[in-house]
Amino acid sequence: MMKARITAKRIISMVGLSLMCATAAEATPAFARQMDADCMSCHFQNMPKLNAFGRDFKMSGFTMTSGKEMKSEPNGGLGLPETLNMAFVIKARVLDSENKYAKTEIFDESAFIFGGKIADNVGTSMEFAEGLIGGKVTFATEALGGRVGATYHMTDALGAFAGTEIYTTGLYRPVRQFENRKKTNIFQNLGIGDGEATGAQVYYRANGFYATVGGYVPMFAASAETGTDSFKALARAAYEFNIGSSTIALGGYYIGGNSGQELTDRLLDGTGEPLSDLVHGLDTDALDRESAGIDLQVESAIADMSLMLTGGYVFKNDYSSYYDPNGNFLTSTTAIKRERTGYHLDLQINPVERFGAKIAILGYNDELIANNDYTVYSLGLEYNMRQNVRFCVEYSNTSHDSPTNTLEGDEFLFMSMISF
């Protein structure tokens, strides 16, 4: 009874704090202004998950408009969009973990964003957050029966596929079904779909086929010497098709290539500690990661209730760890090889347009450390007060092979988000 009262107090305090951080904003975000359309014209169930039109908009390099022309001078003069596409995204989160921590994140993942068409065939999405500037610039055109494009991107957290990714399976950090990404999405759990990245991609999309290849360095820095052998390779392909009223996408990815001993030596001192004067922060596990996996996305409806199912399976994920199992630093010559794999499957169904219910399962497998495998079961509720005002509450329970592990137990998350 006492535990039930404590849990109830936790939930009440979480709801109250998050409500203080959200208001009924009615303005529309930058891309909606550019298109003269509702936010949900591009989104499925709730922001930021994309529908078919939203995927087309992103593949256009954010250059699709409602028909407005660029303001420009003759003879190649200055070109400006008619609408200056700026937006704010504000998030507040409360996370309460039974055996680990409780924390409040006011303005977590909040950012000022400039994005949209900046010239014919050129678009951008730039983010200003926590004193950092990151984002992408995309060139896109219609060719070869579809869309062909190229992006350059630099991000401190959004991962290797930040240049271009159009599905909700979690390979791109911002677009996923659950907010508690580490407990519900295997790509986020293993660091494959998040982290620092600076690089370029080229892509092609036509007749349901989507493919991209590129190179990147797993770091975020205004300036740093990397060496010509320091770029990693990435590849991604997916095929989207319809069965009845359902849209199904099947895909896969590959990340490979050692970032090079030269880069490793420059970014690590003699103890394995990252050199903070060169980079904002560094995930040393990403330096020579080789990973491959498959993913699935289904958009459908049951009895007029919208449904999205996504899943991922990582069957290869090898890397050199610069930390031993006890968390101690290792040098570049004594780094140990690790392999961590796993899967996730999640589902959201909306009984009515504004309310959604979610369920997920995640399985984690550690090949190096015995009894370190675990399974996470999650539930969640979504409420879209407005198209651009969103609340969600989520619960996760972790069942660990080792009962003494600190990951074992319950976890609650409450999130509010406003975009305008």
Secondary structure, 3 states (H helix, E strand, C coil): CHHHHHHHHHHHHHHHHHHHCCCCCCCCCHHHHHHCCCHHHCECCCCCCECHHHHHHHHCCCCCCCCCCCEECCCCCCEECCCCCEEEEEEEEEEEECCCCEEEEECCCCEEEEEEEEECCEEEEEEEECCEEEEEEEEEEEECCEEEEEEEEEECCECHHHCCCCCCCCCCCCCCCCCCHHHHCHHHHCCCCCECEEEEEEEEEECCEEEEEEEEECCCCCCCCCCCCCCEEEEEEEEEEEECCEEEEEEEEEEECCCCHHHHHHHECCCCCECCCCCCCCCHHHCCCEEEEEEEEEEEEECCEEEEEEEEEEEEEEEEECECCCCCECCCCCCEEEEEEEEEEEEEEEEECCEEEEEEEEEEEECCCCCCCEEEEEEEEEEEEECCEEEEEEEEEEEECCCCCCCCEEEEEEEEEEEC
